[in-house]
Each structure stands twice: as C-alpha cells, then as structure tokens.
C-alpha cells in the first residue's frame, strides 16, 4: 500500500532527515532571485546571466540580505544592479569605485558614469554608499576596518597585477582589513591554465588560480572553497588579443567572431576566502 503524504508533512520529514544527517535544509534565497529578476536591470546585462551565473555565484559566497558588502571596482555596474536592491532594506552596499579626482581621464569618466547611474534610479541605489578604490594610487581605505561581511571582486585581479606585485598584495590586504573576522573575500577571475606562462602584467587578462590563492594566503586569508560554476572548458585562454577577443567584448571585431562566439565567455575561477 502506498501512503500519500501532505506537502507540509513531507517537508517536515525532509528537514528532520537532513538534521539527522548533519546537514541543514537548503532554502532558496527568494530575495536574491527577485533582485536578479528585477525589471530595472540593463537588458544587455540580463542577457549575460547564463554566462555569469549571478545566483549561483553569490549564494556560493554566502551572501545574505543583512550583510555589509563591498564591491571592488564595480565598473559598469553589472553586479551592482543585483546587489543594490538585494541589500537595500536590511544590509549595506559599499561601491568602492574609481577615483573622480584621478589624474587619469579614464578613471574620471568611469566615476562619472557610476555617479550618473546611481542618480538615475534613486529608488534602487539611494542607500548604496560610494567610496574610492584606486589600486595603482594606493587609495585603499574604502571601508572601515572590520566592518564588512563580504568583499567581492569580479574579473579585476588582472588589472591589479598590472600595477606590480607589491600593490597587488596591498589590495588583498585591504580586503582582509575591511572584513570582520569570519568574513568572506569572494573572487571571480579569468583563469589561465597552470601550464601556460603568466607574464608580470597579466596582459592577456588571464591569471593563474594558484597565483590568486598564494596572494590571498600571503595576507592571512584561508581558502574556504572553490567552485566551477563559472568554468568554461572550451576556453583555451590563448587567444590573439587576450580575453577581450571573447564575448562580450569581441576585441578583434569580426575577425574569427564565429569561433569566439562558439567558445563563449571566459573560463573563470570562483574562489571563496575567509578571514580567520
């Protein structure tokens, strides 16, 4: 005879079994799903969700809506559009962006674009804090020491490396300093195969995963976990023009475009470091 269970009773039984097995029941983060599905997001950004896996990536890093989260170098705001509404009511988002007073015009323009983006949608961004992150200039006081639950960076490590190892290490140290004990430093970066040579400036945009781990551990972080959620085995990481030849940049314009489209976006490491 087959016994038919009611849904509440079934869920309770599953939760009990999970507890007996030493595993907490898994609950979907509906607030994060809602932020990802929000109509305010830029359509071109939404089109990249299948390649960037925002829900899986952020849940891997352990984000919660009550957290204080620092986003280093938010760029055009791809992740900012998700983080801001998610953290708006119960948490705090700190956008550690380019310096508007930089002598470099590129950084000035970047800072101005972010300011315009936030001002255009106050209902989304009115509670986001903005600070300065300038790795090359050593401006790294973007958050109060010990204030953040998470510091996140997406595809930026290669830019830091171009400033030299000492300044790269200083960036990792700044993340360590900003975090609370037990806090997480989440890193997503283009991955260079271990057998390939990484030049001192990471000019291809690709970085050895071992390098990132070594740099993080050198300032006190412990590697808690790694994920292959952003992996792409079709990416050989040896393209003319570096990672920017792949979508969405297509840096070589129409040259080999079909081949690059078939590869898709870059192979990326996804690393979770914890401050002891």
Buried (B, 14 or more C-beta within 10 A) or exposed (E): EEEEEEEEEEEEEEEEEEEEEEEEEEEEBEBBBEBBEBEEBEEEBBEBBEBBBBBEBBBBBBBBBEBBBBBBBBBBBBBBBBBBBBBBEEBBBBBBBBBBEBEEEEBBEBBEBBEEBBEEEEEBBEBBEBBBBBBBBEBBBBBEEEBBBBBBBBBBBBBBBBBBEEBBBBBBBBBBBBBBEEBBBBBBBBBBBEEEEBEEEBEBBBBBBEBBBEBBEEBEBEEBEBBEBBBBEEBEBEBEBBBBBBBEBBBBEEEBEEEBEEBBBBBBBBBBBBBE
